Each structure stands twice: as structure tokens, then as C-alpha cells.
Amino acid sequence: MTVTLDVPISWRNAAGDDAAMLDELQPNILKAHTREFLSMLFLRFDDAGEAKSLLRALAGGARTPLMKSAKTHLLEIRAFKASGSKGTPYVGFGLSALGYAALGIPETSRPADGPFRGGMKAALLDDPAASAWESFYQGDLHAVILIGDQLRGPRNRALARVLRLLDARPSITVVRDEVGHGLHNRNGEGIEHFGYVDGRSQPLFLVEDIEDETLRNDGATNWDPGFGPGRAIVPDPAAPDPSVHFGSYFVYRKLEQNVQKFKKEEKALAGRLGLKGADAERAGAMLVGRFEDGTPLTTQFGEGAHNPVPNDFSYDSDRDGGKCPFFAHIRKVNPRGTGGFEPVDQERKHLMARRGQTYGVRTDDPNDGQVANKPTRDVGLLFMAFNVDIGAQFEFAQSSWANATGFPAVPDGRAPPGLDPVIGQGARPNIDCAPVWGADFDVPAQHKSTRATMQAVTMKGGEYFFMPSLAFMRSL
């Protein structure tokens, strides 16, 4: 028997190698862990012995271990649904390629992914030069510890335990502590700082999650969210038994959002398109692909579907971009089989499990319709994603989709889409609104956008890590 990788698995019925994998896999990979309050500690190691003892202490040995398995996390979710009993905080751990070297792990036993070994500074992504990153990201990062919970108190207590472990090992330096916390709209849904519902469309690896999604969609199947675990986990090469001990490549990027600039662009686009009153919100939806409440543009022309936020849609009925523009953020980073360059099965392989967290303190209402009171810096997204192939997933999605001016393919005679207006990095050519909008939206056809959108998201630093198995950490 081998671990199931090609099709979704049932965690409740997992047996044999599948059960062994879940018992040693970190949580938050196959299913997101709640972490309304999150701390990320970025570390540098100066002594391999102390670093190894830290990993052992995190993964086991204590009466109440700090880290839990994916299986324990899923059992906690079931207990919460059944009785309301609260689970334990999330503690995750990742090593960079430099971190494996600092631990003295033989090169042949280190994760082999090429971009991981090269590090994010070497990635060709049209990002700002590493010399322009925040200073603490310009140096060497060996590891990251994530501590999160739905409540501030449990997060703080778990963080205090981690800090005590670090204080006892003076050769380990905390290079940076990033703090994130959830941001919500008036309906209680998670949003990012531009004010849009975020994180709704995710690959689902567990049969139970797919069943729940099917119920949300009343059985409709316009989009298949199911993926095999092999799109998120790979054998852990340094673990005692890589056939059942798995990990995942973890991409981290700090993305600062200039909210005021983005809101000015929304307003300017509405003016160029002649959208007034309640219709003005459609301009922002054109840039994102969803209205602020999460309603996809391709399913209806106005907001209104609050709960559940829809995800069961495709662009099959919108091949000309008349509803959702080709340049819209969610269409650029998940074309749902309509990118025009690959078969749908190959296109799906570029998707990844995203686990982002907003950061920064706001005093305004993100959805109040105002512009002047919006922040211009110090807020944004701690982007996180799990991959099995960084080059084919994260880097492909960023460079060949978000940063590619010619993606997705458009009908003959139409201007190319340009960069992703939200996360695209690099020179920004003009964008062109679909001419059919004049008929569909009752907007004069001559009111088309022929101006490049302003870049309102700046990459401030990041790194590639590998989230190893708990078995590897205990074995050191």
C-alpha cells in the first residue's frame, strides 16, 4: 500500500499508509487551520546542535507538544462541530535551503526542488530587487515558526512557550517577527485590505471538504475543487521513512498594499466607464473579478450573494470577457480552464493551496466607500502557499499568469489583458475593457479604459521553505 496522491482522500476512513502520513504531516497543508491571530518568527541558526534540539522540542517530547499532526487537527475540527470544544493553537515549522545546510543535513537528503534550493532572491519574477526588500529579508533566513489561533489568548500562550524555547538557545536569532490578524467585512467574512472577500477559491484535498462544498453548491458542478494530495505534499527526503513521511514546499511573500491608491483607481475607472451611483462598485469588481462581498462577476452583474460566497462557477459562458474582464485578478490567477494555452488538466496543476493572512492595523472601515481615509502603507498580506513544485505552481502562476501581459488568450483583434491589476509585478501596459460591455452593461461603448492601472501592491521580501514531517523533526 502507498500514500494516495492522485485523488482526494477521506481522512475519517484513512488507513495504512494514508493514516501514517496524516499522523506525521503538519496541519494547515491539506486543510487550513484557523489563525485569526498569527505570529511568524523568522530565524537564523548559528549552532547546529541547538537548532536540532529546538526542532525536537517543537515536535515532541513535552507532555503537551507544541506541534500537532494533520490528523489531530482534523479530529479537533470534528470535536468542535460536535460539541463546541476548542482546539489547540497551530504551530508550524519550515526550513529554508540555507536552514538545511545550517543543520548539517546531507545534500542528498535535502528537498530537491530547484527554486527551493536557489531561494526566492534568485527567482526571476519581476519582483523588486532584493536590495529594495525590507532589510531583515535581505539577509539569510534559516527557518520560520508560525504560531496562530482563532483567539488572541491561546496564540499568546503558545507564542510564549516558543519564545522560552528560543531563549534557552542563545545561538538562535529571531531575525523578524511578523504579526497578522484577520480582517472582516460586516457579514463576518474574511477580506483583504482592498475590501474584497478573500481565500474563497481553494483546492480541496479531503473527501469530507468536497462533500461540504457540494452541499454549499446544491449539487452543482460548474467547477471541480477536488485535487489529490499529491498537489500539496511530497515525500520528506530526510525523514525516517519518506514513503509515509511527507512535507510541502512553503512559499512566503510579504505584500504591502497601498489601499488609497487602489481605491483611487477604482474611482477613476468608474469615471472612465461612466458608472455612477451603486453601479460604480462594478469598476472595482472588474479589477478583482468579484464584488466586495465575493459575488463573481461572471455569475451576475451586481453584488448580492453574501452567504455562502460562491465558488462554483466557470468562464465557459463568458468566453468573450463580457462579464469578467480577461485582466481581472481572479481570472488571471485561476482561468478555470479558459486560459487558452493548456488543456484544463494541465492548467489545474498550477493551482496551489493558499493560506494568506492580513497584517497591519486599520482605523477605518475597509468597505465604507471612502478614499481619503485609506492607508497608503504598513498594511497588506502575508502571502503563504503550499506547493509540490514551486516552479510549476507558484512561480508559474506569478510569472506566466499574473505577470504575463498576454495571458489569458483573448479573441482576435482584442488588446492583450496586461498585468494582473492586483498582484502583477513589472511594467504596466494599458488595459482595454471588452467592447461588448457597452451592450451588456448599458454603458456607452466609447467609454473604455485605455490606461494602465496603478501598481498598488509591493513585494517587500520573502523566502521559500520546506515544511518537514514531524517524524523528521523528532529524529534529529
Helices and strands as residue ranges (DSSP letters): H 16-24, E 37-45, H 48-59, H 70-83, E 90-95, H 97-103, G 107-109, H 114-118, G 120-122, G 130-132, H 135-138, E 143-149, H 152-167, E 172-181, H 207-216, G 229-231, E 234-235, E 246-257, H 259-273, G 277-280, H 281-288, H 329-333, H 344-348, E 353-354, E 357-359, E 380-387, I 391-395, H 396-396, I 397-402, H 437-440, E 457-467, H 470-475
